Amino acid sequence: MRVVEESILPRHTTISTDVFDTMLLRDHSVERDRFTMACRRVAPVLGVDPRTLAYLRRTIHALAYRAVAMERPTGDASLTSIDHTIATAVGLGPNAAEALRRAEVEVDAEHLHPNRPFLALLERAAARGTRIIAVSDTYYAEDDLHRLFDLVIGQHPIETVYASADVGLTKHSGALFAEVTRCEGLSGGDVLHVGDDPSADVQRAREAGWDAVHLPRGLHHRVVKLAGKASSLPHSIRESR
């Protein structure tokens, strides 16, 4: 954290932060299990078998990311579209899709906690007049991220959120950084990005002309996270990544 503190200098007019595993820290829960929890929570409201919902959530998620990889590799899948597809598949409409989305955000919030030391650093930067933004590769929409911030953090210094699902471009491709530069009216040296992914958050940000600082989570957490992802994916999906 000291490296980050020293890197946030007055010359940076804007600080950009990654969201997950940087500003919001996730526990050791597995994505597949969180999908199931959300489906169980909302199934009685929708009058649908929770096992059917959970199966559709996993299946459509995998298909959405395969479609993105083939059709628009610089883009991202969208939870909004995934939930609308699920609702249509079970013969329901937009209200059901919205209920699914709310349930997933609420369940996810229960497995996240704020990175308070880092947020305090951002608060100090904001008090000096630095603009604070968030840039995330995620299937969540910007409204979903704001909801997560409200549920997990409460008051925060983030002024604007750029979500790959809404913008249609990702950090991993590098294209999202270029789009944020355009939207914010920045020159590269004006902005510092902080994140946990050495490729998406550091290498790609620097290629876009931004300053960047790597803020990794602990080794134990990263190993457990990778192991959980691998064990929760079908064999065919694991082989394709």
Helices and strands as residue ranges (DSSP letters): H 2-7, E 14-17, E 24-26, H 31-46, H 50-71, H 79-89, H 94-109, E 112-114, H 116-127, E 131-136, H 142-152, E 160-163, H 164-167, H 175-184, G 188-190, E 191-195, I 198-203, H 204-207, E 211-214, H 219-232, H 235-240
